[in-house]
Amino acid sequence: MNELVLDTKTLPEALFRFIRTEKVKVRELDGELRLTPIIDSKEGCPLLGIASDCGFTVDEFLVRKREDKVLEGE
């Protein structure tokens, strides 16, 4: 398996339109190429999964979790 990181501006226009990050990881495995966008810690939401599109910070998340625990205890 080979991997390398490319700047998305070096990709052909047809692929560049699909990737909204500055860098992409290219991985070759068994003759198949996979492009994985690299999300810089400065970009996007620090949460993953269904909350990845939000503007929610980790600190805000932790505050809400503490509030939930207080409410559950009452």
Distance bins in CASP14 RR format, pairs under 12 A and 6 or more apart:
PFRMAT RR
TARGET T0000
AUTHOR 0000-0000-0000
RMODE 2
METHOD distances of the structure
MODEL  1
1 25 0 0 0 0 0 1 0 0 0 0 0
1 26 0 0 0 0 0 1 0 0 0 0 0
1 27 1 0 0 1 0 0 0 0 0 0 0
1 28 1 0 0 1 0 0 0 0 0 0 0
1 29 1 0 1 0 0 0 0 0 0 0 0
1 30 0 0 0 0 1 0 0 0 0 0 0
1 31 0 0 0 0 0 1 0 0 0 0 0
1 32 0 0 0 0 0 1 0 0 0 0 0
1 33 0 0 0 0 0 1 0 0 0 0 0
1 34 0 0 0 0 0 1 0 0 0 0 0
2 25 0 0 0 0 0 1 0 0 0 0 0
2 26 0 0 0 0 1 0 0 0 0 0 0
2 27 1 0 0 1 0 0 0 0 0 0 0
2 28 1 0 1 0 0 0 0 0 0 0 0
2 29 0 0 0 0 1 0 0 0 0 0 0
2 30 0 0 0 0 0 1 0 0 0 0 0
2 31 0 0 0 0 0 1 0 0 0 0 0
2 32 0 0 0 0 0 1 0 0 0 0 0
2 33 0 0 0 0 1 0 0 0 0 0 0
2 34 0 0 0 0 0 1 0 0 0 0 0
3 24 0 0 0 0 0 1 0 0 0 0 0
3 25 1 0 0 1 0 0 0 0 0 0 0
3 26 1 0 0 1 0 0 0 0 0 0 0
3 27 1 0 1 0 0 0 0 0 0 0 0
3 28 1 0 0 1 0 0 0 0 0 0 0
3 29 0 0 0 0 1 0 0 0 0 0 0
3 33 0 0 0 0 0 1 0 0 0 0 0
3 34 0 0 0 0 1 0 0 0 0 0 0
3 35 0 0 0 0 0 1 0 0 0 0 0
3 36 0 0 0 0 1 0 0 0 0 0 0
3 38 0 0 0 0 0 1 0 0 0 0 0
4 10 0 0 0 0 0 1 0 0 0 0 0
4 23 0 0 0 0 0 1 0 0 0 0 0
4 24 0 0 0 0 1 0 0 0 0 0 0
4 25 1 0 0 1 0 0 0 0 0 0 0
4 26 1 0 1 0 0 0 0 0 0 0 0
4 27 0 0 0 0 1 0 0 0 0 0 0
4 28 0 0 0 0 1 0 0 0 0 0 0
4 33 0 0 0 0 0 1 0 0 0 0 0
4 34 0 0 0 0 0 1 0 0 0 0 0
4 35 0 0 0 0 0 1 0 0 0 0 0
4 36 0 0 0 0 0 1 0 0 0 0 0
4 38 0 0 0 0 0 1 0 0 0 0 0
5 21 0 0 0 0 0 1 0 0 0 0 0
5 22 0 0 0 0 0 1 0 0 0 0 0
5 23 1 0 1 0 0 0 0 0 0 0 0
5 24 1 0 0 1 0 0 0 0 0 0 0
5 25 1 0 1 0 0 0 0 0 0 0 0
5 26 1 0 0 1 0 0 0 0 0 0 0
5 27 0 0 0 0 0 1 0 0 0 0 0
5 35 0 0 0 0 0 1 0 0 0 0 0
5 36 0 0 0 0 1 0 0 0 0 0 0
5 37 0 0 0 0 0 1 0 0 0 0 0
5 38 1 0 0 1 0 0 0 0 0 0 0
5 40 0 0 0 0 0 1 0 0 0 0 0
6 12 0 0 0 0 0 1 0 0 0 0 0
6 15 0 0 0 0 0 1 0 0 0 0 0
6 16 0 0 0 0 0 1 0 0 0 0 0
6 19 0 0 0 0 0 1 0 0 0 0 0
6 21 0 0 0 0 0 1 0 0 0 0 0
6 22 0 0 0 0 0 1 0 0 0 0 0
6 23 1 0 0 1 0 0 0 0 0 0 0
6 24 1 0 1 0 0 0 0 0 0 0 0
6 25 0 0 0 0 1 0 0 0 0 0 0
6 26 1 0 1 0 0 0 0 0 0 0 0
6 27 0 0 0 0 0 1 0 0 0 0 0
6 33 0 0 0 0 0 1 0 0 0 0 0
6 35 0 0 0 0 1 0 0 0 0 0 0
6 36 0 0 0 0 0 1 0 0 0 0 0
6 37 0 0 0 0 0 1 0 0 0 0 0
6 38 0 0 0 0 1 0 0 0 0 0 0
7 16 0 0 0 0 0 1 0 0 0 0 0
7 19 0 0 0 0 0 1 0 0 0 0 0
7 21 0 0 0 0 0 1 0 0 0 0 0
7 22 1 0 0 1 0 0 0 0 0 0 0
7 23 1 0 0 1 0 0 0 0 0 0 0
7 24 0 0 0 0 1 0 0 0 0 0 0
7 25 0 0 0 0 0 1 0 0 0 0 0
7 26 0 0 0 0 0 1 0 0 0 0 0
7 38 0 0 0 0 0 1 0 0 0 0 0
8 15 0 0 0 0 1 0 0 0 0 0 0
8 16 1 0 1 0 0 0 0 0 0 0 0
8 17 0 0 0 0 0 1 0 0 0 0 0
8 18 0 0 0 0 1 0 0 0 0 0 0
8 19 1 0 1 0 0 0 0 0 0 0 0
8 20 0 0 0 0 1 0 0 0 0 0 0
8 21 1 0 0 1 0 0 0 0 0 0 0
8 22 1 0 0 1 0 0 0 0 0 0 0
8 23 1 0 0 1 0 0 0 0 0 0 0
8 24 1 0 1 0 0 0 0 0 0 0 0
8 25 0 0 0 0 0 1 0 0 0 0 0
8 26 0 0 0 0 0 1 0 0 0 0 0
8 35 0 0 0 0 1 0 0 0 0 0 0
8 36 0 0 0 0 0 1 0 0 0 0 0
8 37 1 0 0 1 0 0 0 0 0 0 0
8 38 0 0 0 0 1 0 0 0 0 0 0
8 40 0 0 0 0 0 1 0 0 0 0 0
9 15 0 0 0 0 0 1 0 0 0 0 0
9 16 1 0 0 1 0 0 0 0 0 0 0
9 19 0 0 0 0 0 1 0 0 0 0 0
9 21 0 0 0 0 0 1 0 0 0 0 0
9 22 0 0 0 0 1 0 0 0 0 0 0
9 23 0 0 0 0 1 0 0 0 0 0 0
9 24 0 0 0 0 0 1 0 0 0 0 0
10 16 0 0 0 0 1 0 0 0 0 0 0
10 19 0 0 0 0 0 1 0 0 0 0 0
10 22 0 0 0 0 0 1 0 0 0 0 0
10 23 0 0 0 0 0 1 0 0 0 0 0
10 24 0 0 0 0 1 0 0 0 0 0 0
10 26 0 0 0 0 0 1 0 0 0 0 0
10 35 0 0 0 0 0 1 0 0 0 0 0
11 17 0 0 0 0 1 0 0 0 0 0 0
11 18 0 0 0 0 1 0 0 0 0 0 0
11 19 1 0 0 1 0 0 0 0 0 0 0
11 21 0 0 0 0 0 1 0 0 0 0 0
11 22 0 0 0 0 0 1 0 0 0 0 0
11 23 0 0 0 0 0 1 0 0 0 0 0
11 24 1 0 0 1 0 0 0 0 0 0 0
11 26 0 0 0 0 1 0 0 0 0 0 0
11 33 0 0 0 0 0 1 0 0 0 0 0
11 35 0 0 0 0 1 0 0 0 0 0 0
11 37 0 0 0 0 0 1 0 0 0 0 0
12 18 0 0 0 0 0 1 0 0 0 0 0
12 19 0 0 0 0 0 1 0 0 0 0 0
12 35 0 0 0 0 0 1 0 0 0 0 0
13 19 0 0 0 0 0 1 0 0 0 0 0
14 35 0 0 0 0 0 1 0 0 0 0 0
15 24 0 0 0 0 1 0 0 0 0 0 0
15 26 0 0 0 0 0 1 0 0 0 0 0
15 33 0 0 0 0 0 1 0 0 0 0 0
15 35 1 0 0 1 0 0 0 0 0 0 0
15 37 0 0 0 0 0 1 0 0 0 0 0
16 22 0 0 0 0 0 1 0 0 0 0 0
16 24 0 0 0 0 1 0 0 0 0 0 0
16 35 0 0 0 0 0 1 0 0 0 0 0
16 37 0 0 0 0 0 1 0 0 0 0 0
18 24 0 0 0 0 1 0 0 0 0 0 0
18 35 0 0 0 0 1 0 0 0 0 0 0
18 37 0 0 0 0 1 0 0 0 0 0 0
19 25 0 0 0 0 0 1 0 0 0 0 0
19 26 0 0 0 0 0 1 0 0 0 0 0
19 35 1 0 0 1 0 0 0 0 0 0 0
19 36 0 0 0 0 1 0 0 0 0 0 0
19 37 1 0 1 0 0 0 0 0 0 0 0
19 38 0 0 0 0 1 0 0 0 0 0 0
19 39 0 0 0 0 0 1 0 0 0 0 0
20 37 1 0 0 1 0 0 0 0 0 0 0
20 38 0 0 0 0 0 1 0 0 0 0 0
20 39 0 0 0 0 1 0 0 0 0 0 0
20 40 0 0 0 0 0 1 0 0 0 0 0
20 43 0 0 0 0 1 0 0 0 0 0 0
20 44 0 0 0 0 1 0 0 0 0 0 0
20 53 0 0 0 0 0 1 0 0 0 0 0
21 35 0 0 0 0 0 1 0 0 0 0 0
21 36 0 0 0 0 1 0 0 0 0 0 0
21 37 1 0 1 0 0 0 0 0 0 0 0
21 38 1 0 1 0 0 0 0 0 0 0 0
21 39 1 0 1 0 0 0 0 0 0 0 0
21 40 1 0 0 1 0 0 0 0 0 0 0
21 41 0 0 0 0 0 1 0 0 0 0 0
21 42 0 0 0 0 0 1 0 0 0 0 0
21 43 1 0 0 1 0 0 0 0 0 0 0
21 44 0 0 0 0 1 0 0 0 0 0 0
22 37 0 0 0 0 1 0 0 0 0 0 0
22 38 1 0 0 1 0 0 0 0 0 0 0
22 39 0 0 0 0 1 0 0 0 0 0 0
22 40 1 0 0 1 0 0 0 0 0 0 0
22 42 0 0 0 0 1 0 0 0 0 0 0
22 43 1 0 0 1 0 0 0 0 0 0 0
23 35 0 0 0 0 0 1 0 0 0 0 0
23 36 0 0 0 0 1 0 0 0 0 0 0
23 37 1 0 0 1 0 0 0 0 0 0 0
23 38 1 0 1 0 0 0 0 0 0 0 0
23 39 0 0 0 0 1 0 0 0 0 0 0
23 40 1 0 0 1 0 0 0 0 0 0 0
23 42 0 0 0 0 0 1 0 0 0 0 0
23 43 0 0 0 0 0 1 0 0 0 0 0
24 33 0 0 0 0 0 1 0 0 0 0 0
24 34 0 0 0 0 1 0 0 0 0 0 0
24 35 1 0 1 0 0 0 0 0 0 0 0
24 36 1 0 0 1 0 0 0 0 0 0 0
24 37 1 0 1 0 0 0 0 0 0 0 0
24 38 1 0 0 1 0 0 0 0 0 0 0
24 39 0 0 0 0 0 1 0 0 0 0 0
24 40 0 0 0 0 0 1 0 0 0 0 0
25 33 0 0 0 0 0 1 0 0 0 0 0
25 34 0 0 0 0 1 0 0 0 0 0 0
25 35 1 0 0 1 0 0 0 0 0 0 0
25 36 1 0 1 0 0 0 0 0 0 0 0
25 37 1 0 0 1 0 0 0 0 0 0 0
25 38 1 0 1 0 0 0 0 0 0 0 0
25 39 0 0 0 0 0 1 0 0 0 0 0
26 32 0 0 0 0 0 1 0 0 0 0 0
26 33 1 0 0 1 0 0 0 0 0 0 0
26 34 1 0 0 1 0 0 0 0 0 0 0
26 35 1 0 1 0 0 0 0 0 0 0 0
26 36 0 0 0 0 1 0 0 0 0 0 0
26 37 0 0 0 0 0 1 0 0 0 0 0
26 38 0 0 0 0 0 1 0 0 0 0 0
27 33 1 0 0 1 0 0 0 0 0 0 0
27 34 1 0 1 0 0 0 0 0 0 0 0
27 35 0 0 0 0 1 0 0 0 0 0 0
27 36 1 0 0 1 0 0 0 0 0 0 0
27 38 0 0 0 0 0 1 0 0 0 0 0
28 34 1 0 0 1 0 0 0 0 0 0 0
28 35 0 0 0 0 0 1 0 0 0 0 0
29 36 0 0 0 0 0 1 0 0 0 0 0
37 43 0 0 0 0 1 0 0 0 0 0 0
37 44 0 0 0 0 0 1 0 0 0 0 0
37 52 0 0 0 0 0 1 0 0 0 0 0
39 45 0 0 0 0 1 0 0 0 0 0 0
39 46 0 0 0 0 1 0 0 0 0 0 0
39 47 0 0 0 0 0 1 0 0 0 0 0
39 48 0 0 0 0 1 0 0 0 0 0 0
39 49 0 0 0 0 0 1 0 0 0 0 0
39 52 0 0 0 0 1 0 0 0 0 0 0
39 53 0 0 0 0 0 1 0 0 0 0 0
40 46 0 0 0 0 0 1 0 0 0 0 0
41 57 0 0 0 0 0 1 0 0 0 0 0
41 58 0 0 0 0 0 1 0 0 0 0 0
43 52 0 0 0 0 0 1 0 0 0 0 0
43 53 0 0 0 0 0 1 0 0 0 0 0
43 55 0 0 0 0 0 1 0 0 0 0 0
44 51 0 0 0 0 0 1 0 0 0 0 0
44 52 1 0 0 1 0 0 0 0 0 0 0
44 53 0 0 0 0 1 0 0 0 0 0 0
44 54 0 0 0 0 1 0 0 0 0 0 0
44 55 1 0 0 1 0 0 0 0 0 0 0
44 56 0 0 0 0 0 1 0 0 0 0 0
44 57 0 0 0 0 0 1 0 0 0 0 0
44 58 0 0 0 0 0 1 0 0 0 0 0
45 51 1 0 0 1 0 0 0 0 0 0 0
45 52 1 0 1 0 0 0 0 0 0 0 0
45 53 1 0 0 1 0 0 0 0 0 0 0
45 54 1 0 1 0 0 0 0 0 0 0 0
45 55 1 0 1 0 0 0 0 0 0 0 0
45 56 1 0 1 0 0 0 0 0 0 0 0
45 57 1 0 0 1 0 0 0 0 0 0 0
45 58 0 0 0 0 1 0 0 0 0 0 0
45 60 0 0 0 0 0 1 0 0 0 0 0
45 61 0 0 0 0 1 0 0 0 0 0 0
46 52 0 0 0 0 1 0 0 0 0 0 0
46 54 0 0 0 0 1 0 0 0 0 0 0
46 55 0 0 0 0 1 0 0 0 0 0 0
46 56 0 0 0 0 1 0 0 0 0 0 0
46 57 1 0 0 1 0 0 0 0 0 0 0
46 58 1 0 1 0 0 0 0 0 0 0 0
46 59 0 0 0 0 1 0 0 0 0 0 0
46 60 0 0 0 0 0 1 0 0 0 0 0
46 61 0 0 0 0 1 0 0 0 0 0 0
46 62 0 0 0 0 0 1 0 0 0 0 0
47 53 0 0 0 0 1 0 0 0 0 0 0
47 54 1 0 0 1 0 0 0 0 0 0 0
47 55 0 0 0 0 1 0 0 0 0 0 0
47 56 1 0 1 0 0 0 0 0 0 0 0
47 57 0 0 0 0 1 0 0 0 0 0 0
47 58 1 0 0 1 0 0 0 0 0 0 0
47 59 0 0 0 0 0 1 0 0 0 0 0
47 60 0 0 0 0 1 0 0 0 0 0 0
47 61 1 0 0 1 0 0 0 0 0 0 0
47 62 0 0 0 0 0 1 0 0 0 0 0
47 64 0 0 0 0 0 1 0 0 0 0 0
47 65 0 0 0 0 0 1 0 0 0 0 0
48 54 0 0 0 0 0 1 0 0 0 0 0
48 56 0 0 0 0 0 1 0 0 0 0 0
48 58 0 0 0 0 0 1 0 0 0 0 0
48 61 0 0 0 0 0 1 0 0 0 0 0
49 56 0 0 0 0 0 1 0 0 0 0 0
50 56 0 0 0 0 0 1 0 0 0 0 0
51 57 0 0 0 0 0 1 0 0 0 0 0
51 58 0 0 0 0 0 1 0 0 0 0 0
51 60 0 0 0 0 0 1 0 0 0 0 0
51 61 0 0 0 0 1 0 0 0 0 0 0
51 64 0 0 0 0 0 1 0 0 0 0 0
54 60 0 0 0 0 1 0 0 0 0 0 0
54 61 0 0 0 0 1 0 0 0 0 0 0
55 61 0 0 0 0 0 1 0 0 0 0 0
56 62 0 0 0 0 0 1 0 0 0 0 0
56 63 0 0 0 0 0 1 0 0 0 0 0
56 64 0 0 0 0 1 0 0 0 0 0 0
56 65 0 0 0 0 0 1 0 0 0 0 0
57 63 0 0 0 0 1 0 0 0 0 0 0
57 64 0 0 0 0 0 1 0 0 0 0 0
58 64 0 0 0 0 0 1 0 0 0 0 0
58 65 0 0 0 0 0 1 0 0 0 0 0
59 65 0 0 0 0 0 1 0 0 0 0 0
59 66 0 0 0 0 0 1 0 0 0 0 0
60 66 0 0 0 0 0 1 0 0 0 0 0
60 67 0 0 0 0 0 1 0 0 0 0 0
61 67 0 0 0 0 0 1 0 0 0 0 0
61 68 0 0 0 0 0 1 0 0 0 0 0
62 68 0 0 0 0 0 1 0 0 0 0 0
62 69 0 0 0 0 0 1 0 0 0 0 0
63 69 0 0 0 0 0 1 0 0 0 0 0
63 70 0 0 0 0 0 1 0 0 0 0 0
64 70 0 0 0 0 0 1 0 0 0 0 0
64 71 0 0 0 0 0 1 0 0 0 0 0
65 71 0 0 0 0 0 1 0 0 0 0 0
65 72 0 0 0 0 0 1 0 0 0 0 0
66 72 0 0 0 0 0 1 0 0 0 0 0
66 73 0 0 0 0 0 1 0 0 0 0 0
67 73 0 0 0 0 0 1 0 0 0 0 0
67 74 0 0 0 0 0 1 0 0 0 0 0
68 74 0 0 0 0 0 1 0 0 0 0 0
END
